[in-house]
Amino acid sequence: MAQAADMGITITPFGPADDQAIDAAVRIEAAAAAVDLPDFPLFCPQRLIGSVRHPMPGDAPVHLLAHLDGEAVGVLKLELPQLDNTENAAIELTVHPAARRRGVGRALFDRATELAREHRRKRLTALTPDTAPAGTAFAQMLGADSVLADVRRRLDIDRLDPAALARLQAEAQGRAAGYQVVLWRGHTPEEDLADIAYLEGRLVADAPMGDLAWEPERYDAERVRAAEIALDARGRRQYHTGIRHQASGRLVAWTVLDVAATVDWHALQQITIVDPEHRGHRLGLLAKLENLRYLRDHEPAVRVINTFNAAANDHMITINEQLGFRVADRWTNWQLTI
């Protein structure tokens, strides 16, 4: 059911079968990305379409489209975790640049808040770049708290120093006796699913989370596989490097690089994690070096890699800066009790 608002704004939910609404959402997101993040191509049409038609396991998202005087100008995704963090909801809100400051964002937010309360959620979270002051001002106006600072770093492939990388590789390999590098693309081999589930589930427990009220997510082999299938629907091409402890046969470190379906020159550094029992052997550095080489062997068009770290994550930041990542901008995680 559509909800009328002031100034000719209507808010309407849409789902996987609503091709017209999905097309409108793609147009809105593309227009906003071109203005807000021209150097950071997060937007990919297939990613958006896939996320509507094939949600990640453990999520039951609601998608809202805003019309202003009959024209689609805003889109909101409300993530509703079902397996963990069931008191939380996450918001991704976008308004077409030509329709901003006309109440569209507020109308979308108000409807999303109503829905979150209907689903018994107590907190809303969102992420905004500090280079977009309107997003910061909007969050502050709503009374949201800044709970975690993130930093985006960028690696320009053309500026890599091969000699420096070779020195880092030799150092990491010298500390990693008894460990074996394992490479794969796309889906995780069946025999390694349990280890990957364990490592995935450690991410929130191990990374700095500031005051963000987000509990560790519970992963098993089934959830890992379902997430991979959902990423297939988004057209994501994923490159993995794991580090196997030879004595136990377990994967004890893991990193992922991700390339979108429609932007072949850009990759996103996803998770990098090492089992606490196996730290101190340069396994994180070794995994990243091997995965960088693996990606370049298969994706020669990639020129830029972006990654996010909590500003307080000194260890991972040190590794990234050794590889050549440099600060691009800063982002804020917001949290609002409703």
C-alpha positions as CSV (number, residue, x, y, z in Angstrom):
1,M,0.0,0.0,0.0
2,A,1.3,3.4,-0.9
3,Q,1.6,6.0,1.8
4,A,0.9,9.6,0.9
5,A,3.2,12.4,2.3
6,D,3.4,16.1,2.0
7,M,4.6,17.9,-1.2
8,G,3.2,15.3,-3.5
9,I,5.5,12.5,-2.2
10,T,4.3,8.9,-2.2
11,I,6.2,5.9,-0.8
12,T,5.6,2.5,-2.3
13,P,7.2,-0.9,-1.5
14,F,8.4,-3.0,-4.4
15,G,9.6,-6.6,-4.8
16,P,11.4,-8.9,-7.1
17,A,8.7,-9.1,-9.7
18,D,8.3,-5.3,-10.1
19,D,10.5,-4.7,-13.1
20,Q,9.3,-1.1,-13.5
21,A,10.2,-0.1,-9.9
22,I,13.6,-2.0,-10.2
23,D,14.4,-0.1,-13.4
24,A,13.5,3.2,-11.6
25,A,15.8,2.3,-8.7
26,V,18.6,1.6,-11.0
27,R,18.2,5.0,-12.7
28,I,18.2,6.8,-9.3
29,E,21.2,5.0,-7.9
30,A,23.2,5.6,-11.1
31,A,22.5,9.3,-11.1
32,A,23.4,9.6,-7.4
33,A,26.6,7.6,-7.8
34,A,27.8,9.8,-10.6
35,V,27.5,12.9,-8.4
36,D,28.4,11.5,-4.9
37,L,31.1,8.9,-5.5
38,P,32.6,9.5,-9.0
39,D,35.9,7.7,-8.1
40,F,34.3,4.9,-6.2
41,P,32.1,2.7,-8.5
42,L,30.1,0.9,-5.8
43,F,27.0,1.1,-8.0
44,C,26.4,-1.7,-10.4
45,P,23.0,-2.4,-12.0
46,Q,23.3,-6.1,-11.6
47,R,24.2,-5.8,-8.0
48,L,21.1,-3.8,-7.3
49,I,18.8,-6.1,-9.3
50,G,20.3,-9.2,-7.8
51,S,19.9,-7.8,-4.2
52,V,16.2,-7.3,-4.8
53,R,15.6,-10.6,-6.5
54,H,18.0,-12.7,-4.4
55,P,18.6,-11.4,-0.8
56,M,21.5,-12.5,1.2
57,P,20.7,-15.5,3.5
58,G,19.5,-14.3,6.9
59,D,18.0,-11.1,5.6
60,A,14.4,-10.2,4.7
61,P,14.8,-6.7,3.2
62,V,12.1,-4.2,2.4
63,H,12.6,-2.0,-0.7
64,L,10.8,1.3,-0.9
65,L,10.4,3.7,-3.9
66,A,9.6,7.4,-3.5
67,H,7.7,9.3,-6.1
68,L,7.6,13.1,-6.2
69,D,4.7,14.5,-8.2
70,G,4.5,11.1,-10.0
71,E,8.2,10.8,-10.8
72,A,10.4,8.1,-9.1
73,V,13.1,10.0,-7.3
74,G,14.2,8.1,-4.2
75,V,14.9,4.5,-3.1
76,L,15.5,2.9,0.2
77,K,16.6,-0.6,1.3
78,L,15.7,-1.6,4.8
79,E,17.7,-4.7,5.8
80,L,16.0,-6.8,8.5
81,P,18.4,-9.5,9.8
82,Q,16.6,-12.7,10.7
83,L,19.3,-15.0,12.2
84,D,21.2,-12.6,14.4
85,N,21.0,-8.9,15.3
86,T,17.3,-9.2,15.3
87,E,16.9,-5.9,17.2
88,N,18.7,-4.0,14.4
89,A,17.8,-2.8,11.0
90,A,20.1,-1.2,8.4
91,I,19.2,1.5,6.0
92,E,20.5,2.4,2.5
93,L,18.8,5.6,1.3
94,T,19.4,7.4,-2.0
95,V,17.6,10.4,-3.5
96,H,18.1,11.5,-7.1
97,P,20.4,14.6,-7.1
98,A,17.7,16.7,-8.9
99,A,15.1,16.0,-6.2
100,R,17.1,16.6,-3.1
101,R,16.1,19.0,-0.3
102,R,12.4,18.5,-1.1
103,G,11.5,16.1,1.7
104,V,12.0,12.9,-0.2
105,G,14.7,11.5,2.1
106,R,12.7,12.3,5.2
107,A,9.6,10.7,3.8
108,L,11.5,7.5,3.0
109,F,13.2,7.5,6.4
110,D,9.9,8.0,8.3
111,R,8.3,5.1,6.4
112,A,11.3,2.9,7.0
113,T,11.2,3.7,10.7
114,E,7.6,2.7,10.9
115,L,8.4,-0.6,9.2
116,A,11.3,-1.2,11.5
117,R,9.1,-0.7,14.6
118,E,6.5,-3.1,13.1
119,H,9.3,-5.7,12.9
120,R,10.3,-5.0,16.6
121,R,13.6,-3.4,15.8
122,K,15.1,-1.1,18.3
123,R,18.0,0.4,16.4
124,L,18.7,1.7,12.9
125,T,22.2,1.9,11.4
126,A,23.5,3.6,8.3
127,L,26.8,4.5,6.7
128,T,27.6,7.8,5.0
129,P,30.8,9.3,3.4
130,D,32.1,12.4,5.2
131,T,32.6,13.9,1.7
132,A,28.7,14.1,1.5
133,P,27.9,16.8,4.2
134,A,24.2,16.5,3.4
135,G,24.2,12.9,4.6
136,T,26.0,13.9,7.8
137,A,23.6,16.7,8.4
138,F,20.6,14.5,7.8
139,A,21.8,11.9,10.3
140,Q,22.6,14.5,12.9
141,M,19.2,16.1,12.4
142,L,17.5,12.8,13.0
143,G,19.5,12.5,16.3
144,A,21.7,9.6,15.2
145,D,24.9,8.9,17.0
146,S,28.3,8.6,15.3
147,V,29.4,5.2,16.6
148,L,32.2,4.0,14.3
149,A,34.7,5.8,12.0
150,D,35.7,4.0,8.8
151,V,38.4,5.0,6.4
152,R,38.4,4.1,2.7
153,R,41.8,3.5,1.2
154,R,42.6,3.2,-2.5
155,L,45.3,1.2,-4.2
156,D,46.4,2.3,-7.7
157,I,47.7,-0.8,-9.5
158,D,49.9,1.3,-11.9
159,R,51.8,2.7,-8.8
160,L,52.6,-0.7,-7.3
161,D,56.3,-1.1,-6.4
162,P,57.3,-4.6,-7.6
163,A,60.5,-4.6,-5.5
164,A,58.7,-3.6,-2.3
165,L,56.1,-6.3,-2.9
166,A,58.8,-8.9,-3.5
167,R,60.4,-8.0,-0.2
168,L,57.1,-8.2,1.6
169,Q,56.5,-11.6,0.0
170,A,59.8,-13.0,1.1
171,E,59.3,-11.7,4.7
172,A,55.8,-13.2,4.9
173,Q,56.9,-16.6,3.4
174,G,59.8,-16.7,5.9
175,R,57.4,-16.4,8.8
176,A,54.8,-18.9,7.4
177,A,56.6,-22.2,7.6
178,G,54.0,-25.0,8.1
179,Y,51.3,-23.2,6.1
180,Q,50.1,-23.6,2.6
181,V,48.5,-21.1,0.2
182,V,45.1,-22.1,-1.3
183,L,43.5,-20.2,-4.2
184,W,40.0,-20.4,-5.7
185,R,37.5,-18.4,-7.6
186,G,33.8,-18.2,-6.9
187,H,32.4,-20.9,-4.7
188,T,34.4,-22.3,-1.8
189,P,35.4,-26.0,-2.1
190,E,33.0,-28.2,-0.2
191,E,35.7,-29.5,2.1
192,D,36.6,-25.9,3.3
193,L,33.1,-24.6,3.9
194,A,33.2,-25.2,7.7
195,D,36.5,-23.4,8.1
196,I,35.3,-20.4,6.0
197,A,32.1,-20.3,8.1
198,Y,34.2,-20.1,11.3
199,L,36.4,-17.4,9.9
200,E,33.4,-15.4,8.5
201,G,31.7,-15.6,11.9
202,R,34.8,-14.2,13.6
203,L,34.8,-10.9,11.7
204,V,32.6,-8.8,14.0
205,A,34.1,-10.4,17.1
206,D,37.7,-9.5,16.0
207,A,37.4,-6.1,14.2
208,P,37.0,-2.8,16.1
209,M,33.3,-2.0,16.3
210,G,33.3,1.2,18.4
211,D,29.9,1.8,19.9
212,L,28.0,0.0,17.1
213,A,25.6,-2.5,18.7
214,W,26.2,-5.3,16.3
215,E,26.6,-8.9,17.5
216,P,28.8,-11.5,15.8
217,E,26.9,-13.3,13.0
218,R,26.4,-17.0,13.1
219,Y,27.7,-18.7,10.0
220,D,27.6,-22.4,9.0
221,A,28.4,-24.1,5.7
222,E,24.9,-23.7,4.5
223,R,24.9,-20.0,5.0
224,V,28.2,-19.6,3.3
225,R,27.0,-21.4,0.3
226,A,23.7,-19.5,0.2
227,A,25.7,-16.2,0.3
228,E,27.8,-17.3,-2.6
229,I,24.7,-18.0,-4.6
230,A,23.3,-14.6,-3.8
231,L,26.5,-13.0,-4.9
232,D,26.3,-14.9,-8.2
233,A,22.9,-13.2,-8.8
234,R,24.6,-9.9,-8.3
235,G,27.3,-10.8,-10.9
236,R,30.1,-10.6,-8.4
237,R,33.4,-12.2,-9.4
238,Q,35.2,-13.2,-6.3
239,Y,38.9,-14.2,-5.8
240,H,39.9,-16.0,-2.6
241,T,43.1,-16.9,-1.0
242,G,43.1,-19.1,2.1
243,I,46.1,-20.2,4.2
244,R,46.0,-23.8,5.3
245,H,47.7,-25.0,8.5
246,Q,49.4,-28.1,7.2
247,A,49.4,-30.0,10.6
248,S,45.7,-29.7,11.1
249,G,44.5,-29.3,7.5
250,R,42.4,-26.3,8.5
251,L,42.1,-23.0,6.7
252,V,43.2,-20.5,9.3
253,A,43.4,-17.3,7.2
254,W,41.3,-16.0,4.4
255,T,40.9,-12.9,2.2
256,V,38.6,-12.0,-0.7
257,L,38.8,-9.5,-3.7
258,D,35.6,-8.8,-5.5
259,V,34.9,-7.4,-9.1
260,A,31.5,-6.1,-10.2
261,A,29.8,-7.3,-13.3
262,T,29.8,-3.9,-15.0
263,V,33.0,-2.2,-13.8
264,D,36.0,-4.3,-14.8
265,W,38.6,-1.8,-13.8
266,H,37.7,-1.7,-10.1
267,A,37.9,-4.3,-7.3
268,L,36.8,-4.2,-3.7
269,Q,38.8,-5.7,-1.0
270,Q,36.5,-7.6,1.2
271,I,37.2,-9.7,4.4
272,T,40.7,-10.4,5.5
273,I,40.9,-12.5,8.7
274,V,43.3,-14.7,10.6
275,D,42.3,-17.2,13.3
276,P,43.6,-15.8,16.6
277,E,45.5,-19.0,17.3
278,H,47.6,-18.5,14.2
279,R,48.5,-14.9,14.3
280,G,52.1,-13.7,14.4
281,H,53.1,-15.6,11.2
282,R,52.3,-12.8,8.7
283,L,49.4,-14.9,7.3
284,G,47.2,-11.8,6.7
285,L,50.0,-10.1,4.7
286,L,50.8,-13.4,2.8
287,A,47.1,-14.0,1.9
288,K,46.7,-10.4,0.6
289,L,49.9,-10.5,-1.5
290,E,48.9,-13.9,-3.0
291,N,45.4,-12.7,-3.7
292,L,46.5,-9.5,-5.3
293,R,48.7,-11.5,-7.7
294,Y,45.8,-14.0,-8.3
295,L,43.4,-11.2,-9.1
296,R,45.8,-9.5,-11.6
297,D,46.4,-12.8,-13.4
298,H,42.7,-13.2,-14.1
299,E,41.4,-9.6,-14.2
300,P,44.0,-7.6,-16.2
301,A,41.7,-4.6,-16.6
302,V,41.6,-3.9,-12.8
303,R,43.4,-0.6,-12.2
304,V,42.1,0.3,-8.7
305,I,41.2,-1.5,-5.5
306,N,39.3,0.1,-2.7
307,T,39.1,-1.2,0.9
308,F,37.4,-0.1,4.2
309,N,38.9,-0.4,7.7
310,A,37.7,0.9,11.0
311,A,39.9,3.9,11.8
312,A,41.1,2.0,14.9
313,N,42.1,-1.2,13.1
314,D,45.8,-0.4,13.3
315,H,47.1,-3.9,12.4
316,M,45.1,-4.2,9.1
317,I,45.8,-0.6,8.2
318,T,49.5,-1.3,8.5
319,I,49.3,-4.2,6.1
320,N,47.3,-2.2,3.6
321,E,49.6,0.7,3.7
322,Q,52.6,-1.6,3.2
323,L,50.9,-2.8,0.0
324,G,50.4,0.8,-1.2
325,F,46.9,1.6,-0.1
326,R,46.4,5.4,0.6
327,V,43.6,7.3,2.3
328,A,40.8,8.3,-0.1
329,D,38.1,9.5,2.3
330,R,36.4,8.8,5.6
331,W,33.0,7.4,6.4
332,T,30.8,7.4,9.5
333,N,28.6,4.6,10.9
334,W,25.5,6.0,12.4
335,Q,23.1,4.4,14.9
336,L,19.7,5.6,16.0
337,T,17.6,4.2,18.8
338,I,13.9,4.2,17.7
